Structure formats: structure tokens, C-alpha cells
Amino acid sequence: MSRNVQGTRSYFMWVFLGIITLGICFIVYNLLNFLDLDEHNRRYASRENASSTDSQA
């Protein structure tokens, strides 16, 4: 029950679409990370007992 597929599949089209898809996923991933950092700063920046890299011995 195989169908006769006419035409050829373009390797370069699939590579191009893959790059676009990965690029969109990368943008979404970075956007979610940046939004999380903003939320983290809003939630914990005003606390006095927040951990800090500044340490004075």
C-alpha cells in the first residue's frame, strides 16, 4: 500500500526550515529565562537577607 510520491524533497529546504525552527525555539527559551530573571529580581531584590556575592569579613 505504498503511494507513488512525485517530486523530490529538497535537502536545503529542510535544513533551512530546521534552522528557522531552532532559532524560534532559542528565542522563546531566552525570553522565558529573561522574564524569570526579572521576576526573581522583583521578588528578592528588596529583602535584606537575600544572598549576595558581596561579602565583607
Secondary structure, 3 states (H helix, E strand, C coil): CCCCCCCCCCHHHHHHHHHHHHHHHHHHHHHHHHHHHHHHHHHHCCCCCCCCCCCCC
